[in-house]
């Protein structure tokens, strides 16, 4: 017996009574099916509902932690292995349930599961905040995908809605995309009319395109376009709708339409839950795009999550502005001034270091001795290598330029005399805990302490 999906008729229904059809316990989990349910199962890129199932008298209740639907072929029976979405692992024992049933996984820890026998009436209650969050986000994905399709011909090739973010993979058409740019905001305003009716899509989605689609998606929300779900028995019936993507199945098809026919804001097959009007989505925000396997991966949020995301980022921006003694209006200008000063300072430091390393190399060359070791503080490894480059021809055997702050040394060698800094580090430093390597003329090695570094240099001096 198939489970009747009450959420298909009313996504706002958050409680109902139902009767248990089957109940199977495995470990600390109880797997239940019902004659009807308000719990949406995982599917269509959307996570399942969670909530509680209680006995009608309120004496016992179960927390529902996962919901999934078996393959939908009417009239058949199936052994369906349940999957615990909280751990991602399949349940060892298969469940004998009717195909088309919806399996509710409950945490049965400390609960008298014998009270939840087939035939028992229960009260279902979903976590409404999670349901509405999913409705906002899923509908937001539809609205943005519709905007990308209408503006640029970009096709949604993949969608994932996780607890932390939503991503959509968009693919642009291989050939030009002819569009009539949307003018329904204000047809009398010439600025909203297309400059050229023939528009060729670029090779890849750029940030300007993403922002244009984001604006258009939010306009759909501001218009409060209606959101309707229609169910079709056959592919032939469903394909009469102005779909933006091809159907992947032949029967029991749900089509979600945003806006009005014949030119809706979006029209797409989908089994998820959506609000009755786009205005309930609240807002849509894109915050990142990146290349992905020949497509463009777009990171976005919708609903309260989009608001919270934008709020957090503005809070960060506000704190940065305060730190620069600027207002939010002129913070970027002040940042560029700070950046210009920072560039000037780095140029000055670079010139000073060039002079310092040249002077230091000259002083070392004039006071060279066998296996010379010199300690420095406040020098980087790049500074030490710059000194080393200027010592060519002045080294007797080895010179060790030491960063005493980090127990690090740059070893320089007289290669003309047969000495090899890279080989020395590779073969001798390991015994003292040194890690590093390099070329015959110069190499770098790092030790856990200055004592270990000095012991290594003493060893080299003794061997020479």
N, C-alpha and C positions, 0 to 999 in steps of 0.2 A: 504493500500500500504506500503510495506516494504521500509525502508530507505536504499539507496545504500551506502555501507560503503567504501568510497574512501581510507581510511587508510589501508584497507586490501590489496589493490593493490600497494600503494605507501605511506610508513610511513613518507617519507620526504616531502610530499606535504603539505604546510602550508597555502595555500590560495586557494579558489575556489568560483565559483558562484553557487548558488542554489536557488530553488523556495520553498516558504513556502506552506506547505500542510494544516496545522492547526495552530491556535493561540488562546489560552485561557488565560485570565487574572484572577488572584486570588490574591487580596491584591496588594502588590507592586511587585509581580512576574508575568512574562509572560512565558507561557509554549508553546513551538513551536516544530513542526515537519517539516521535509524537504524531498524533493525527493532524495537528496544525502547530505552527510556530510563528513567533514574531522575530526570532533570531535570524539575522542575515548570515549565511555561511561565507567563508572565505572564497573569493572569486572575482574575476574581472579586474584584478589589480587592487582590490579593496580587502582589508582585513575584516574578520568576522566581528559580530556583536559579542559582548560579554554581558553578564548579569546574573540573576538568581532564578532558581526554580524551587518553589515552596509547596508543601502539602497544603491542601485547601483550608485545613484548620489552623495553619500557621505553626504547627508543632516542630517541623523539620524543614531545613532548606539546604540547597546545594548551590555552590558557586560554579557557574558555567565559564570555563576557561578557553574553550575552543569549539567551533561549529564548522562542519564541512558537509558537503552534499555528495552523495554517490552519483555515479554516471547515470544520466537520465534516459533510460530506455524503458518505456512502459511495458508491464506485463512480464518482466524477467526477474529472476532472482540472482543475487550475487553474493559472493564472499568478499567483503570489502575490508581491507586492512586499514584501520584508523591511524591517523597521524597526529601525534601530540605537537601542535604548533608552538607550544611554549619551549619545547626542547628540540624540535625538528626531527625527532626520531619516530620511526614507525612502531606501532604497538605489535608485540610479538604474536598475539593471537588474533586471528581474523574474526570479523563480526558477521553473523548471518543476518543480513537485513535486505529489505526490498530495494531494488535499484530505483533511484529517485527519492530515497529517504534522506533526511537530514540528520546527521549524527551529532548529538550534543555531548561534549566531553565535560564531565563534572569532576571537581576535586572532592573525593569521598572520604577524605581523612577525618576520622572521628564522627562519622555520620552513620546512622543505622540505615544501611542501604536496603534492607528488607522492606522498609516502608515505601520504597519507590518501585513497586511491582507493576507489571503490565495491567492496564485497566484503571490505575489510580489517577484521579484528577489532581492536577497541580496548577498553581498560579505562576505564570511566567512574567518576569520583569527585566527589561533590558537596561543597561547602563546608557541613559539617554545622552549624556554629555559626549560619550564615545560615538554613539550613532550620529548625532548632529555634526560632530567634528568630521566624521567620514563623509557625510552628505555634503558639507561645505567643500571639502577638499576634492572629492570625486567630481562634483559638478564644476568646480573651478578648473579642473583638468580638461573637462569637455569644452568649457567656454574658451579657454586659451587655445586648445587644439583647433577649434572651429575658426578662431581668429587667424591663426597661422595658416590654415588651409585657404581661407577666403582671400587673405592678403597676398600670400606668396605661393600657394599651391603646396605648401609643406605638409607631408603626411606623417601622422603619428605612427611610428613603427614599434613603439614599446613604451610602457608606462609602469612605474613602480611607486607605490605609496607606502613608505615605511614610517616608523614612529618618529624619525628624525627629519625626514625630508621627502619631497616628491621629485621624481625625475621623469622627463619625457624625451624620447629619442625622435628627432624630426629628420626626415629626408626630403630634400628639395627635388622637384621634377628634373629629369635629365634634359628635357627640352624647355623652351620658353613657356611661360605660364601667362595666359591672357586673362586679365581680371577686370571687372568693373568695380572700382573701389567703392566701399560702403558709404552711402550718403544719407542714411536714414536719420542721422543725428539732427541735421539742419539742411534739408535739400536746397533752401534758398541761399545758403552761404556758399559762394563760389570757392572758398578755400577748402571746402570738403569734397569738391569734385575732382576727379582724376585729371591730371594734365595730359596723359596719354592713355588711351584705352588699351593699347597693346603694351604689356609689361613683361619683360623677360627677367626671370628670377636669376639672382646672382649665383655664383658657384657654391657659396656657403652662407649660412646665417650669421650675420654680424650683430653687434650690440644695438645698433640703430634699428635694425629690423625687430629685434626682441622687444625694444622699448615701444615701437609702433604697435606691435601685437599686444603688448601689455596694456597700452592705453585703450585699444579697441576692446579688449576683453573686459576692462573695467567699465567701459561705456555700456556694454551689454548688462552689467550689473546695475548701473545707474538707471538704465531703461526699465529695470525690473522685468526683463523678458520672462514670459511664462515657461515653465518646465513641465513637459508632459511625457508620460511613458505609455506606449501602446504595445500590445502583445499580438503577434501574428503566428498563425499555425504553419504557414508555408513560406519558403524563400520568395516565391513569385509575388505574394502579397507584400512582403516587407520591402522588396526591391522597387516598389512603386514610390517609396519615400526618397527624398533627395539626400541620400547617404553620402558621407565624405569618405567612407571606407567600405571595402567589400565584406560581404557576409562570409562567415567561416562555418556556418552550419545551416541545416535545411528545415528545421522545425523548432517549435517552441521558442520563437524569437521575440526579444524585447527591444524596442527602438525608443531611445530617449531623444526628444526634440526640444531644443531651446529656441524660443522665439516663435514666429508665426510662419506657416506655409503660405506661398510656395518657396519663399526665400528665408529660411530660418537662420538663426545665428549658429546653430550646429544641429546636426542630425546624425546619430550614430547608434549602432547596436551596442547594448550594454545591459548587464544584469544587476548593476549596483543600485544603491539607494541615493536619491537626489531630492533636494527641496522642491517645493511647488513653484518657486519663482527665483530667478537669478539674484534678486536683491538680497536674499537670505545668505548668499555666499559672502557678502560684505565687501571683500576686496581680494585682488590677486596681485602677487608681487613676484617678479623674476629676480633672482639674485646672482645667477652665474650661468654662463654657457661655455661649453668646451667641445672640441672635436671628439667623436667617438665612432670608430669603424666606418668612416665615410659619411657619417651623419653628424648632427649637432645634438649634444645632450644638454637639456635645459633644466636647471634646478629652480623650483618655484614653490610657492605656498599659497594657500587660499584660506579664507575665513579668518577665524580668530587667530590661527597660527600665523597667518600673513601679517596681521596687525601686531602680534607679539614680536615677530621677527623684525619688523620695521621699527618698532619701539625700542628694542634692544640696540639696534644699530644707531638709531638717533641718540640714544643715551650715551653710547660710546663717543659719537661725534661731538655731543655737547661737552662731555668731560675733556676731550681733546681741545676743543675751543677754549674752555675755561683755563686749561693748562697753558695755552698760548696767550692768555689775556686778550682773547678776541671774542666777538659775538659770533653766533652761528652764521650770520650773513656774510661776514668778511673772514671767516676762519680759513677758507681755501686760499684766499689772497695772501693772508699772513703766513700760511704754511709754505707757499711758494717762495716768500721772502726768506723764511728760515732755511729753506732748501738751498737757495742761492748762496746764503751766507755759509752754509755747511759745505757747499762745493768749493767756495773760496778758501775756507779753512783747510780742507783736504788738500787743495793745490799747494797751499803754503807749507803744510806739513810734509808733502811729498818732496818739495824743493829742499826743505831743511834736511830731510833724511838723506836725500841724495848727496848733499854737501857733507853731512855727518859720516855717512858710510865711506865716501871717498877719502875724507881726512883720516878716518880710522884705518882704512886699508893701507894708506900711505905710511902711517905711523907703524903699523905691524910689519910692513915690508922692510922698513929701515931697521927694525929691531928683531929680525927673524932669527930663530934658533930651532934646533931639532925638536920635534914633537911638542910644538908650542901649544899651550892651552890658555885661553883668555875668557874670563867670565864677564857677562853683561847682564844688566837689569833694564827692563823697559824696552827691550828689543824684541821684534817678532822674528819668526823663522825666515820671512822674506827679507828682512833687514840683514840677517846673518848671511843669507845666500848672496845678497848684493855685495857684501864685503868680500865674500869668498871669490866671486867672479873677478874682482880686481887684484887678487893675489897671485894670478898666474905668472909663473916664472920666478917667484920669490920664495916658494916653499922648499924646505930641505927634504922632508919626508911627509909628515902629516902636520896639519894645524887643526885644532879643535876650537870652534867658536861656540861658546856655551851660553844658553839662555838659563840663567840661574833661577829664574822665577818658576820654571816648568821642568827642570831637570832634563833639558833637551840640548843636543849638541849637533852642529853642522860640522862634519869632518871633511877637510880638504886634503888632496893628495898630489904629490909631484908625480904625475903619470910618466913623464919622460924618464924618471929614475926607476920605473917599474912598480911604483906604489899604487894601490887601488883602494879608494875609500869605500866603494860599494861592497867589494869583497871582504874588506876588514869588518864592516858592520855585520854582514851576513854570517861570517864564520866565527867572529870573536865576541861580539856584543851579547849574543844570546845567553852565554854563560853567566852574565851579570844582570839578566832580566831586561836587556835592551831590546827594543823592537823598532825596526826601521829598514831602510835600504836606500839605494840610489845608484848613481853612475860612478865610473872609476874616478873622475875628477872631484866629485862632491857627493855626499850622502848625508842623510839625517837620521838620528837615532834618539829614542825617548826612553828614559829610565823611570823607575818608580820613585827614586830619591836621588839627591845629589851625592850621597855617600856611594851609591851603586855606580853613578856616572864617574866619580873620581877614581873608584877602584878599577873601572874599565880602562881609564886613561893611564893609570899607573901600570896596569898590565901591558899596555901598548908600549909605553916607554921602556919597561924592563925587557920586552921582547926585542926591541930595537938595539 
